[in-house]
Amino acid sequence: MPTRYCIVGQGVAGIAAAQAIRAADAAGPITLISDDPHGYYSRPGLAYYLTGEIQRGHLFPWREQEFQQLGLHRVLGRAISLNPAEHRLWLANNVPLVYDRLLLATGASAVRPTLPGSDLPQVIKLDNLADADQMLALARRAQSAVVVGGGITALEIVEGLRQHCRRVHYLLRGQRYWSNVLDEAEARLVMQRLAAEGVRIHTHSELAAIEAKRGRVAAVLTTAGQRIACDLVAIAIGVAPRAELAQAAGLAVARGILVDETLRTSDPDIFAAGDVAQVFDPRAGKALLDTLWNSARSHGHTAGQNMAGGALRYVKPMPLNVTRLAGITTTIIGAVGAGRDADLIGIARGDSELWRELGQALVAEEEHEVNRLRLLVGLTTLVGAVLMGDQRLSRPLQRLIGEQIDITPIRSQLLTPDAPLASLLTRFAEGVR
Ligand SMILES: Cc1cc2nc3c(=O)[nH]c(=O)nc-3n(C[C@H](O)[C@H](O)[C@H](O)COP(=O)(O)OP(=O)(O)OC[C@H]3O[C@@H](n4cnc5c(N)ncnc54)[C@H](O)[C@@H]3O)c2cc1C
């Protein structure tokens, strides 16, 4: 009897798992369940869809043919309960599904604040394509928008709304943007760029309430007593793993679904992958969350192989994000930050908790206008880097940090004040090719 596979979640983790299962097991039926009517698409791409840089159709990496080639049985619906002892999963229409191996790849969803007015229809978030469509529809009619939150998503929303609304206000609880990943100079570059683009940044401003007029958003009130008139409010204060199904079924859950290095949950036949999984990291000695596209894909790959009988251990790659912050292309790699960001209640999207697991490291920096490089220099290796603007060093840094290459020959030069970091690293990386 072939193994019956079931995957909840049709994001990149679920799809990568389906590919890995099919590569290892040509016969086992795979049921792929998703409550998102738009199926599989690029979530990081939503930012570019909002700014109008890419068309809606470009968000979808697969055509029908690719799904058919894997022989997937796709079901549109929400999984609402799970009985691990019986190997059964129920969908919202009460239809039970029997599985031999199950993957929970349910992703994460935006944390909603509980404030007066926060349930108005013009108070929006950005989790999925339906949210992006709603945001565009509202923004086209809005004069003024307020964005609240931190991390990449808040900034992407600011940039997207700026294309459509006359005025965009950005509220920051503290003094600067994304303070647990970026340092002061990096945050300053981002904020200066936003201000130059006409975004009104309000530091030390916290949302207290949203005022309505005839059932529609009319203004926000801040804890500092300011009233900002607006037609829509976008909130990006972090995300939380969608772990309810696992929790109710009695699986081990902390902030996300706890899994070992094989991506197995506390039940031997149930796996978890992607944003929902809190994966044990041997380097940090604890289980951490990642909200990165590449991490979700490699989780899915490992989980899929193991569901089909493999014994693969997930080796977390050095967390990496190459993204755009206020138009400045930025590579964030390795361990780079510290503390917590007052603008975020949950982890930001495009973030990794490993970024804040900084061991012993010294900082070396170089800056020319919007081009900026910050290195976290460990005893024998680079442990992290933030590269803004000119990206020629992005790949060499990914290699030096990802492969933990010994930098002893240039370490003291890197730590010399005013050292030409970029040229030192370029030459060194070429030498260790
Ligand atoms: C706007 C935005 C910008 C981002 N920017 C970046 C970036 O710059 N860099 C980066 O690396 N990452 C970025 N990310 C994060 C990245 O997209 C995620 O880490 C990745 O998509 C996670 O994949 P996943 O498969 O774990 O979850 P998801 O892609 O969230 O998929 C989970 C799926 O499960 C479905 N589901 C959940 N619960 C149920 C249920 N009970 N029943 C049925 N279906 C269910 C959901 O509808 C969804 O389709 C961004 C994300 C967003 C939204």
The ligand as a Gaussian input file, in Angstrom:
#p B3LYP/6-31G(d) Opt

LIG

0 1
 C        4.830000      41.138000       1.970000
 C        5.879000      40.100000       2.277000
 C        7.202000      40.394000       2.045000
 C        8.199000      39.453000       2.321000
 N        9.504000      39.769000       2.047000
 C       10.456000      38.838000       2.196000
 C       11.813000      39.105000       1.820000
 O       12.158000      40.203000       1.409000
 N       12.712000      38.096000       1.939000
 C       12.380000      36.863000       2.416000
 O       13.243000      35.978000       2.478000
 N       11.112000      36.601000       2.801000
 C       10.146000      37.550000       2.707000
 N        8.853000      37.281000       3.081000
 C        8.593000      36.028000       3.817000
 C        8.422000      34.817000       2.929000
 O        7.527000      35.095000       1.911000
 C        7.959000      33.678000       3.827000
 O        9.012000      33.354000       4.714000
 C        7.553000      32.431000       3.049000
 O        6.575000      32.732000       2.091000
 C        7.036000      31.376000       4.010000
 O        6.543000      30.284000       3.298000
 P        5.618000      29.183000       3.965000
 O        5.399000      28.158000       2.919000
 O        6.176000      28.791000       5.279000
 O        4.261000      29.941000       4.325000
 P        3.228000      30.727000       3.418000
 O        3.832000      31.169000       2.148000
 O        2.639000      31.756000       4.314000
 O        2.132000      29.624000       3.060000
 C        1.293000      29.079000       4.037000
 C        0.005000      28.651000       3.378000
 O       -0.772000      27.881000       4.271000
 C       -2.137000      28.225000       4.142000
 N       -2.802000      27.832000       5.387000
 C       -2.541000      28.268000       6.640000
 N       -3.331000      27.655000       7.546000
 C       -4.119000      26.809000       6.844000
 C       -5.155000      25.902000       7.203000
 N       -5.511000      25.699000       8.482000
 N       -5.768000      25.186000       6.221000
 C       -5.404000      25.359000       4.922000
 N       -4.430000      26.207000       4.518000
 C       -3.798000      26.917000       5.473000
 C       -2.083000      29.719000       3.888000
 O       -3.239000      30.210000       3.267000
 C       -0.869000      29.818000       2.955000
 O       -1.247000      29.640000       1.627000
 C        7.845000      38.200000       2.824000
 C        6.494000      37.895000       3.038000
 C        5.520000      38.827000       2.774000
 C        4.057000      38.502000       3.000000

